[in-house]
Amino acid sequence: MEASDTQIKVKIVDMQNYTSNTAQVYLPFGTPAGIDALTVVGGITLTPELLSVSPSIGSPGGSLITALVKGLGSKTTGVSLFASVNGTDVDICASVKMLKYGVL
């Protein structure tokens, strides 16, 4: 987290979707004067970023995998994981479930 007189940079620890028009900010030192003036102009939109997939190999019969994806919320829908097979993107999951923020 960084702060100046005119802006703050924070770490997002939970979102239900990849976009939000509202934000709540919790600071370790309490609620500073003027917090009501804090505005989020245009909302927040996160760009999903694949951080890791575990395990890194599976079996032909299917495997349960976990993907850590920064920027996906627990209620994000329409998510798929693709792998390139002979130059073609192939959906590798029969079903996908968001477990919590960033965990697919």
N, C-alpha and C positions, 0 to 999 in steps of 0.2 A: 504494500500500500504506500502511496506517495500522496503528499498534499502540498498545496500552495494557497495563497490568498484567494485564488479564483477557480481552482479545480482540484479534484481528488481523483486518484486512480485506485481502484479497488479490485480484489479478486472475487469473482462470482463463484459461490459455493453451491448454489442450487437454483435451478429454473425448471419449470414444468414443461416448457416448450423451448424452441430455439429463438422465439421472439417474445417480447413483453413490452407492454405500454406503461407498466408500473414497476417501480423498484423500491425496495426498503433497504436502508443502509444502517447497519449496526456497527458502532465503533467501540473499541475496547476501553476507551476512556469516558464513555457515557454519551449523552446527547449534547452537542455543542449549541450555543446560541445561534439562531438563524438557520437551523436545520430545515425549517419549513420553507426556506427559499431555495432549497436544493431542487433542481428540476432535471428531468431527463427529456431532452428535446428529441422528439421523433421516436422515442422508445429505444429498445435495445434489440439488436439482431446479431446473433452469433453465427459464425461460419464453422460448421462441424470440421473437426480435425481428428483423424484417426491417429491415436497414440500407440496402441498395441493390440495384438490379437493373441489369445492364449487358449489352448495350446497352439503351437505354430504348425503342427501337422495333424491330419485327421485320418479317418479310415474310409474306405469306399462305402461302408454300411451307414456312415453318418457319425458325427461327433457333436457333442455340446461344446460350443466355443463361447468365449467372452471377449468382447471388444471394448476397449476403453476409448471413448470418442468425446473429446472436449467439445462442448457446445450443443449437445443434445440433451433435452430435458426428459423427465420421467414420463411425460404425456406426449412426447413427439411421436407422430405416426408417419407411415410411408417410408420407413427406413429399410434399406437393403444393404447387404455386403456383396460386392462384386469382386471377382478374380479374373485376370486376363488369361484365357485359354486359347492358344494358337491365334493370338491377336484379336480375339473376340471377348468382350466383357460378359461374364456369366454370373448370374445370381447364385451364390453358394449356399444360401439358407432356405430351408423349407418354411421356416417361420422365424419371426424376430420379435423379441419382447424387450422393452426398456425396463431395466430393473430399478434404476435410480439415476440421478443426474450423471451423465457421462458414462454409464455402464450399460452396454447393449448385450 
